[in-house]
């Protein structure tokens, strides 16, 4: 079952890295877990995924389009937006 306190508590950790415009938290407790695209994710835009029984805004920093039904992996979080990839992070 999804634990909101566990998920959001980790968002405010001090570990992470900076991108051009945002701080990205890499201490997310669900790192490399699967999600399913629910609403297309276009390059440089936010879409939506189904993750841990609820819908989350999601973004992929690669120049690809992810379509509904695609399985993706959570590789980070930026505020409440999940960062996803087609492959798990190393």
N, C-alpha and C positions, 0 to 999 in steps of 0.2 A: 504494500500500500504506500502511496506517495506521502511523504512527511514534509509538510510545508515548512515547519520550523527548521528541519534539517537542511532543506534546499535553500531557503532564503537566508538562514543563518550563515551559510558558507559564502554567500554572495558578498558579504561585507568583510571578508578576510583581507589581510594586508598583502597576500601573495598574488602576483599577477604580472602583466606586462602591458606596455602602452602600444597602441597602434597610432596611426596618424592623428586621429581625433578623439580616441576613447581609451579608457582604461579597461582592460579585459582581465577578468578573474579566471585563473587557471586552477583554483582550489575548489572547484565545484564537485560535490560529492558524487555526481552521476557521470563523471568523465568517461568517455568511450562507450556509454550505453546507447542502445538503439532507439531511434524515434522513426516515425513514419510521416512523410510529407502529406499534409492535408490540403494546403493551399500553395500553389506554385511559388517557388523562391527564385526570383530573377536576380541577375548580377546587380550588386549594389542596392538591393531592395530587400525588404523584410516580407517573409511569407509566414506560414504557420505549420507547425508539426504537432502530432499527437505523441505525447511523451508522459510516461508514468500515469496514464489514465486521465490526462487533461490536455488542453490545447495550450501551446506556447508560441509566442512570436519567435521566428527563427531567421537566421541570416547565414549565408555561405559567402566567405570572402574570395572564393574563386570565381572566375568568369564563366560559370556554367549555369544552366537553368535546371532546377530540381522540380519534378512534376509529382502530382498526387500519386501516392502509392510507393514512391521511392523510399527505400530504407536508408537512413542516414545515421551518423554517429555524432553524439554530442561531444564537442572538443573544447568547449569553454562557454562562458556566459558574459554578456555585456549588459549590465543592469538587469532587466528581466528578459532579455532576448537571448535565446540559445544560439550559440555558434555551432554550425553543423558541417559535416564533411561526408563524402561518399565512402571514405575509408577511416578506420580508427586512427587516432594520433599515435605517434611512436612514444 
